[in-house]
């Protein structure tokens, strides 16, 4: 199908220091086939100056299509993504973290399988391809691979990076799914549920990764890993809807 507009969902929590940098990167990207960009920023009740930074950016960039939403109380990254999905109007949507770990220049790499008519969903894998990857936490990598393998077992997929931020979806397809997980359980839930859509075509492409340390603002921890296992079993083994 021809894509006229890509919705870019940006969940934000306490990213006031860097959010203007990622917005600049998104702004500078020129999408294939002159696809337009719709930015949907969801502030998950940040306690820093994230809201001020966003409002200042919107005021200084009136030429950009930006929708801004704020949660009345902190609900979690997954909940912020749910809000963005509901508000998206592009034919396809992609999730973009508000930090600087992922490079918007690679949107076109994810779009290519869709534009060529092969894919409905595209995952950006940090573990394939020859793009640069920051060398960080060993146990995070082991945990990621374990969670991906467990998800693959119950979804019958062969993904290499289920936990990736970069997921490109057919908007109507993802809007048709009942998503429940409000925090980091979003990743396994959406992967398992999207895999059950009849005749869905899921692709993976290699992406770069400029990971952060905890001192630099990384938020995911070991408790999120256990929640991910619970979600994989809930939506995979027990097939919760």
C-alpha positions as CSV (number, residue, x, y, z in Angstrom):
1,X,0.0,0.0,0.0
2,X,1.1,3.6,-0.5
3,X,2.1,5.3,2.7
4,X,1.2,9.0,2.9
5,X,2.0,9.6,6.6
6,X,4.1,7.9,9.3
7,X,3.0,8.5,12.9
8,X,6.0,8.6,15.3
9,X,5.0,7.8,18.9
10,X,7.3,9.3,21.5
11,X,6.6,8.2,25.1
12,X,8.5,10.6,27.5
13,X,9.2,10.4,31.2
14,X,11.7,12.8,32.8
15,X,13.5,13.5,29.5
16,X,13.6,17.3,29.7
17,X,17.3,17.4,29.3
18,X,17.5,15.5,26.0
19,X,14.0,15.4,24.3
20,X,14.8,18.4,22.1
21,X,17.8,16.5,20.7
22,X,15.7,13.5,19.6
23,X,13.0,15.8,18.2
24,X,15.7,17.6,16.2
25,X,16.8,14.2,14.8
26,X,13.2,13.2,13.9
27,X,12.7,16.6,12.2
28,X,15.8,16.2,10.1
29,X,14.9,12.8,8.7
30,X,13.6,12.8,5.1
31,X,11.4,9.8,4.6
32,X,11.3,7.7,1.4
33,X,8.6,8.6,-1.2
34,X,8.1,12.0,0.5
35,X,6.1,10.3,3.4
36,X,5.1,13.0,5.9
37,X,5.7,12.7,9.6
38,X,3.2,13.1,12.5
39,X,4.8,13.3,15.9
40,X,2.7,12.2,18.9
41,X,4.5,13.0,22.2
42,X,3.0,11.4,25.3
43,X,4.3,12.8,28.6
44,X,3.8,10.2,31.3
45,X,3.5,12.7,34.1
46,X,7.1,13.7,34.2
47,X,8.4,15.3,37.4
48,X,11.2,17.3,35.7
49,X,10.9,20.1,33.1
50,X,9.9,17.7,30.2
51,X,6.6,19.5,29.6
52,X,8.2,22.9,29.4
53,X,10.9,21.5,27.0
54,X,8.1,20.0,24.8
55,X,6.0,23.1,24.8
56,X,9.0,25.3,24.0
57,X,10.0,23.0,21.1
58,X,6.5,23.0,19.7
59,X,6.3,26.9,19.8
60,X,9.7,27.1,18.1
61,X,8.8,24.6,15.4
62,X,5.3,25.6,14.1
63,X,6.0,23.9,10.8
64,X,6.1,20.4,12.4
65,X,3.0,18.3,12.9
66,X,3.2,17.6,16.6
67,X,0.4,16.3,18.9
68,X,1.1,16.6,22.6
69,X,-0.7,14.6,25.3
70,X,0.0,14.4,29.1
71,X,-1.1,11.7,31.5
72,X,-2.6,13.0,34.8
73,X,-0.5,10.5,36.7
74,X,2.4,8.2,35.9
75,X,1.1,5.0,34.3
76,X,4.2,3.6,32.6
77,X,5.8,3.5,29.1
78,X,3.3,0.9,27.8
79,X,0.4,3.2,28.8
80,X,2.0,6.1,27.0
81,X,2.4,4.0,23.9
82,X,-1.3,3.0,24.1
83,X,-2.3,6.6,24.1
84,X,-0.1,7.3,21.1
85,X,-1.5,4.3,19.2
86,X,-5.0,5.5,19.8
87,X,-4.2,9.0,18.5
88,X,-2.2,7.9,15.4
89,X,-3.6,8.9,12.0
90,X,-0.8,7.7,9.7
91,X,-1.1,4.5,7.7
92,X,1.9,3.2,9.7
93,X,3.3,4.1,13.1
94,X,6.6,3.6,14.8
95,X,7.7,3.9,18.4
96,X,10.6,6.2,19.3
97,X,12.1,6.5,22.7
98,X,12.7,10.1,23.9
99,X,16.3,9.3,24.7
100,X,19.2,9.0,22.2
101,X,19.6,5.3,22.1
102,X,18.0,4.8,18.7
103,X,18.7,6.7,15.5
104,X,15.7,8.1,13.5
105,X,17.8,8.1,10.4
106,X,17.0,4.4,10.3
107,X,13.2,4.8,9.9
108,X,13.7,4.3,6.2
109,X,15.4,0.9,6.8
110,X,12.2,-0.2,8.6
111,X,9.9,1.3,6.0
112,X,11.6,-0.4,3.0
113,X,10.0,-3.9,3.5
114,X,6.6,-2.2,3.8
115,X,7.0,0.1,0.8
116,X,8.1,-2.9,-1.3
117,X,4.9,-4.7,-0.3
118,X,6.4,-7.4,1.8
119,X,5.7,-6.5,5.4
120,X,2.9,-5.4,7.7
121,X,5.1,-5.2,10.8
122,X,8.9,-4.5,11.0
123,X,11.1,-5.0,14.1
124,X,14.5,-3.2,14.3
125,X,17.0,-5.7,15.7
126,X,20.0,-4.5,17.7
127,X,21.5,-8.0,17.2
128,X,21.8,-8.3,13.5
129,X,23.5,-6.3,10.7
130,X,26.7,-4.3,10.8
131,X,25.5,-1.1,12.3
132,X,27.3,0.4,15.4
133,X,26.3,-0.9,18.8
134,X,27.5,0.5,22.1
135,X,29.1,-2.2,24.3
136,X,27.3,-2.3,27.6
137,X,25.7,-4.8,30.0
138,X,26.4,-8.5,29.6
139,X,23.5,-9.7,31.8
140,X,21.1,-7.4,30.0
141,X,22.1,-9.0,26.7
142,X,21.6,-12.5,28.1
143,X,18.3,-11.5,29.6
144,X,17.1,-10.0,26.3
145,X,18.1,-13.1,24.4
146,X,16.3,-15.3,26.9
147,X,13.1,-13.2,26.8
148,X,13.2,-13.2,23.0
149,X,13.6,-17.0,22.8
150,X,10.7,-17.5,25.3
151,X,8.5,-15.2,23.2
152,X,9.5,-17.0,20.1
153,X,8.5,-20.3,21.6
154,X,4.9,-19.1,22.2
155,X,4.5,-16.9,19.1
156,X,6.3,-19.3,16.7
157,X,8.4,-16.4,15.4
158,X,12.2,-16.4,15.0
159,X,12.9,-12.8,16.1
160,X,16.4,-11.8,17.4
161,X,15.3,-8.8,19.4
162,X,11.8,-8.8,20.9
163,X,12.6,-6.0,23.4
164,X,13.6,-3.5,20.7
165,X,12.1,0.0,20.8
166,X,11.8,0.2,17.1
167,X,8.7,-1.5,16.0
168,X,6.8,-0.4,12.9
169,X,3.1,-1.4,12.7
170,X,0.3,-1.1,10.3
171,X,-1.8,1.4,12.3
172,X,-5.2,-0.1,11.8
173,X,-3.8,-3.5,12.6
174,X,-2.2,-2.4,15.9
175,X,-5.3,-0.4,16.8
176,X,-7.4,-3.5,16.4
177,X,-5.5,-5.3,19.2
178,X,-6.6,-5.0,22.9
179,X,-3.4,-4.0,24.7
180,X,-3.3,-4.2,28.5
181,X,0.3,-3.9,29.7
182,X,1.0,-0.4,31.0
183,X,4.8,-0.7,31.6
184,X,7.6,-2.7,30.0
185,X,5.4,-5.8,29.6
186,X,4.1,-4.0,26.5
187,X,6.9,-5.5,24.4
188,X,6.1,-9.3,24.8
189,X,2.4,-8.6,24.9
190,X,2.3,-6.8,21.6
191,X,4.7,-9.3,20.0
192,X,2.6,-12.3,21.0
193,X,-0.7,-10.7,20.1
194,X,0.5,-9.3,16.7
195,X,1.8,-12.8,15.8
196,X,-1.7,-14.2,16.1
197,X,-3.2,-12.0,13.4
198,X,-4.0,-14.2,10.4
199,X,-1.6,-13.9,7.6
200,X,0.4,-11.1,9.3
201,X,3.8,-10.5,7.7
202,X,6.6,-9.7,10.2
203,X,10.1,-8.7,9.2
204,X,13.3,-7.7,11.0
205,X,16.0,-5.3,9.9
206,X,19.3,-4.5,11.6
207,X,19.6,-1.2,13.4
208,X,22.3,0.6,15.4
209,X,22.1,1.1,19.2
210,X,23.6,3.9,21.3
211,X,22.6,2.5,24.7
212,X,22.7,4.5,28.0
213,X,24.0,3.5,31.3
214,X,21.9,3.9,34.5
215,X,23.9,7.1,35.3
216,X,22.9,8.4,31.9
217,X,19.2,7.7,32.5
218,X,18.5,4.1,31.6
219,X,15.3,3.1,33.4
220,X,14.6,-0.6,32.7
221,X,15.7,-3.0,35.5
222,X,15.6,-6.6,36.7
223,X,12.0,-6.3,38.0
224,X,10.9,-5.5,34.4
225,X,12.6,-8.7,33.2
226,X,10.5,-10.8,35.6
227,X,7.3,-8.9,34.5
228,X,8.2,-9.7,30.9
229,X,8.4,-13.4,31.8
230,X,5.0,-13.2,33.4
231,X,3.6,-11.5,30.4
232,X,5.1,-14.0,28.0
233,X,3.4,-16.8,29.9
234,X,0.2,-14.9,30.4
235,X,-0.3,-14.0,26.7
236,X,1.7,-16.9,25.2
237,X,1.2,-20.0,27.2
238,X,-2.2,-19.2,28.6
239,X,-3.3,-17.1,25.6
240,X,-4.9,-14.3,27.6
241,X,-6.7,-11.8,25.3
